[in-house]
Amino acid sequence: MRIRVIDILDLYAAGLSSEAILAELPDLEPEDLKAALQYAARRLDHLAVMERVGILH
């Protein structure tokens, strides 16, 4: 089963804990959640993105 990174991020944004996400999506393991967060962090670690969302001016 494929779970998109954005789906995991949406669950975190909705306030679910890692434990709740794993219970909701039993095909995932804790390492999958960590990998999704690492992927998102790498994708957002770009100067233009940070300027666009107001982190840097």
PAMI-364426 format. One record per residue: x, y, z of N, C-alpha, C in turn; residue in three letters. Coordinates in steps of 0.02 Angstrom, whole numbers, m for minus. Each point is the difference from the previous one (the first is absolute). Layout:
<n_east:X; n_north:Y; n_up:Z; ca_east:X; ca_north:Y; ca_up:Z; c_east:X; c_north:Y; c_up:Z; res:Ala> .
...
This chain:
<n_east:42; n_north:m59; n_up:0; ca_east:m42; ca_north:59; ca_up:0; c_east:45; c_north:62; c_up:0; res:Met> .
<n_east:m17; n_north:47; n_up:m42; ca_east:37; ca_north:63; ca_up:m3; c_east:m37; c_north:54; c_up:38; res:Arg> .
<n_east:36; n_north:33; n_up:43; ca_east:m27; ca_north:57; ca_up:37; c_east:42; c_north:61; c_up:m20; res:Ile> .
<n_east:m34; n_north:53; n_up:m20; ca_east:37; ca_north:60; ca_up:m20; c_east:26; c_north:37; c_up:61; res:Arg> .
<n_east:57; n_north:33; n_up:m9; ca_east:29; ca_north:41; ca_up:53; c_east:m50; c_north:52; c_up:23; res:Val> .
<n_east:m35; n_north:31; n_up:m46; ca_east:m48; ca_north:52; ca_up:18; c_east:m56; c_north:m28; c_up:45; res:Ile> .
<n_east:m18; n_north:m63; n_up:m10; ca_east:m51; ca_north:m30; ca_up:43; c_east:25; c_north:m6; c_up:71; res:Asp> .
<n_east:62; n_north:m19; n_up:8; ca_east:30; ca_north:m5; ca_up:67; c_east:5; c_north:69; c_up:32; res:Ile> .
<n_east:22; n_north:49; n_up:m39; ca_east:5; ca_north:68; ca_up:26; c_east:m68; c_north:27; c_up:20; res:Leu> .
<n_east:m51; n_north:m14; n_up:m40; ca_east:m68; ca_north:22; ca_up:17; c_east:m24; c_north:m30; c_up:65; res:Asp> .
<n_east:16; n_north:m63; n_up:12; ca_east:m19; ca_north:m31; ca_up:63; c_east:35; c_north:32; c_up:59; res:Leu> .
<n_east:65; n_north:14; n_up:m7; ca_east:36; ca_north:37; ca_up:53; c_east:m31; c_north:69; c_up:10; res:Tyr> .
<n_east:m15; n_north:34; n_up:m55; ca_east:m29; ca_north:67; ca_up:5; c_east:m69; c_north:m1; c_up:33; res:Ala> .
<n_east:m36; n_north:m54; n_up:m7; ca_east:m65; ca_north:m7; ca_up:31; c_east:5; c_north:m16; c_up:75; res:Ala> .
<n_east:62; n_north:m8; n_up:23; ca_east:10; ca_north:m11; ca_up:71; c_east:11; c_north:m72; c_up:21; res:Gly> .
<n_east:4; n_north:m46; n_up:m48; ca_east:11; ca_north:m69; ca_up:18; c_east:72; c_north:m11; c_up:21; res:Leu> .
<n_east:9; n_north:m43; n_up:49; ca_east:68; ca_north:m19; ca_up:21; c_east:26; c_north:m54; c_up:m46; res:Ser> .
<n_east:64; n_north:m13; n_up:5; ca_east:29; ca_north:m54; ca_up:m40; c_east:m36; c_north:m66; c_up:15; res:Ser> .
<n_east:m14; n_north:m12; n_up:63; ca_east:m34; ca_north:m62; ca_up:20; c_east:m69; c_north:m4; c_up:m32; res:Glu> .
<n_east:m36; n_north:55; n_up:m2; ca_east:m67; ca_north:1; ca_up:m30; c_east:4; c_north:m12; c_up:m76; res:Ala> .
<n_east:51; n_north:30; n_up:m31; ca_east:8; ca_north:m10; ca_up:m73; c_east:15; c_north:m73; c_up:m14; res:Ile> .
<n_east:44; n_north:m30; n_up:40; ca_east:16; ca_north:m70; ca_up:m11; c_east:m60; c_north:m45; c_up:12; res:Leu> .
<n_east:m43; n_north:18; n_up:47; ca_east:m61; ca_north:m38; ca_up:12; c_east:m49; c_north:8; c_up:m59; res:Ala> .
<n_east:m2; n_north:60; n_up:m28; ca_east:m45; ca_north:15; ca_up:m56; c_east:24; c_north:m33; c_up:m64; res:Glu> .
<n_east:65; n_north:m4; n_up:m8; ca_east:31; ca_north:m29; ca_up:m60; c_east:47; c_north:m57; c_up:20; res:Leu> .
<n_east:m27; n_north:m57; n_up:14; ca_east:40; ca_north:m55; ca_up:28; c_east:54; c_north:m27; c_up:m46; res:Pro> .
<n_east:m2; n_north:17; n_up:m65; ca_east:53; ca_north:m22; ca_up:m45; c_east:65; c_north:39; c_up:10; res:Asp> .
<n_east:m4; n_north:57; n_up:36; ca_east:59; ca_north:41; ca_up:12; c_east:36; c_north:m21; c_up:63; res:Leu> .
<n_east:64; n_north:16; n_up:1; ca_east:42; ca_north:m12; ca_up:58; c_east:28; c_north:68; c_up:23; res:Glu> .
<n_east:24; n_north:5; n_up:61; ca_east:28; ca_north:64; ca_up:24; c_east:53; c_north:29; c_up:m47; res:Pro> .
<n_east:39; n_north:m43; n_up:m31; ca_east:52; ca_north:24; ca_up:m46; c_east:m31; c_north:34; c_up:m61; res:Glu> .
<n_east:m59; n_north:m22; n_up:m20; ca_east:m35; ca_north:31; ca_up:m57; c_east:m19; c_north:72; c_up:17; res:Asp> .
<n_east:m23; n_north:11; n_up:60; ca_east:m19; ca_north:68; ca_up:20; c_east:61; c_north:45; c_up:2; res:Leu> .
<n_east:55; n_north:m26; n_up:27; ca_east:62; ca_north:39; ca_up:2; c_east:24; c_north:16; c_up:m70; res:Lys> .
<n_east:m4; n_north:m49; n_up:m45; ca_east:22; ca_north:11; ca_up:m69; c_east:m44; c_north:53; c_up:m34; res:Ala> .
<n_east:m65; n_north:0; n_up:13; ca_east:m44; ca_north:50; ca_up:m30; c_east:17; c_north:70; c_up:24; res:Ala> .
<n_east:14; n_north:7; n_up:65; ca_east:19; ca_north:65; ca_up:26; c_east:68; c_north:23; c_up:m27; res:Leu> .
<n_east:47; n_north:m46; n_up:m6; ca_east:65; ca_north:17; ca_up:m28; c_east:m6; c_north:22; c_up:m73; res:Gln> .
<n_east:m41; n_north:m35; n_up:m38; ca_east:m11; ca_north:18; ca_up:m70; c_east:m30; c_north:70; c_up:m5; res:Tyr> .
<n_east:m51; n_north:13; n_up:40; ca_east:m33; ca_north:65; ca_up:m2; c_east:49; c_north:55; c_up:20; res:Ala> .
<n_east:41; n_north:m13; n_up:50; ca_east:49; ca_north:50; ca_up:22; c_east:50; c_north:15; c_up:m55; res:Ala> .
<n_east:23; n_north:m51; n_up:m35; ca_east:48; ca_north:11; ca_up:m55; c_east:m33; c_north:39; c_up:m57; res:Arg> .
<n_east:m62; n_north:m15; n_up:m15; ca_east:m34; ca_north:34; ca_up:m55; c_east:m13; c_north:74; c_up:17; res:Arg> .
<n_east:m10; n_north:15; n_up:63; ca_east:m14; ca_north:68; ca_up:20; c_east:62; c_north:40; c_up:18; res:Leu> .
<n_east:57; n_north:m32; n_up:4; ca_east:62; ca_north:33; ca_up:18; c_east:30; c_north:34; c_up:m61; res:Asp> .
<n_east:m37; n_north:50; n_up:m23; ca_east:21; ca_north:36; ca_up:m60; c_east:m14; c_north:74; c_up:12; res:His> .
<n_east:47; n_north:41; n_up:m14; ca_east:m4; ca_north:71; ca_up:14; c_east:m63; c_north:32; c_up:m29; res:Leu> .
<n_east:m17; n_north:m16; n_up:m62; ca_east:m59; ca_north:31; ca_up:m32; c_east:m64; c_north:m19; c_up:36; res:Ala> .
<n_east:m6; n_north:m62; n_up:22; ca_east:m60; ca_north:m21; ca_up:37; c_east:m3; c_north:37; c_up:66; res:Val> .
<n_east:55; n_north:5; n_up:34; ca_east:1; ca_north:33; ca_up:65; c_east:m17; c_north:74; c_up:m6; res:Met> .
<n_east:23; n_north:33; n_up:m54; ca_east:m18; ca_north:70; ca_up:m11; c_east:m74; c_north:7; c_up:m15; res:Glu> .
<n_east:m26; n_north:m46; n_up:m40; ca_east:m71; ca_north:4; ca_up:m21; c_east:m47; c_north:m7; c_up:58; res:Arg> .
<n_east:16; n_north:m41; n_up:50; ca_east:m45; ca_north:m9; ca_up:57; c_east:16; c_north:48; c_up:57; res:Val> .
<n_east:48; n_north:44; n_up:m10; ca_east:13; ca_north:52; ca_up:48; c_east:49; c_north:m18; c_up:56; res:Gly> .
<n_east:37; n_north:m55; n_up:m9; ca_east:50; ca_north:m18; ca_up:51; c_east:61; c_north:45; c_up:m7; res:Ile> .
<n_east:19; n_north:14; n_up:m62; ca_east:56; ca_north:45; ca_up:m12; c_east:m26; c_north:61; c_up:m38; res:Leu> .
<n_east:32; n_north:55; n_up:10; ca_east:m21; ca_north:61; ca_up:m36; c_east:55; c_north:26; c_up:m43; res:His> .
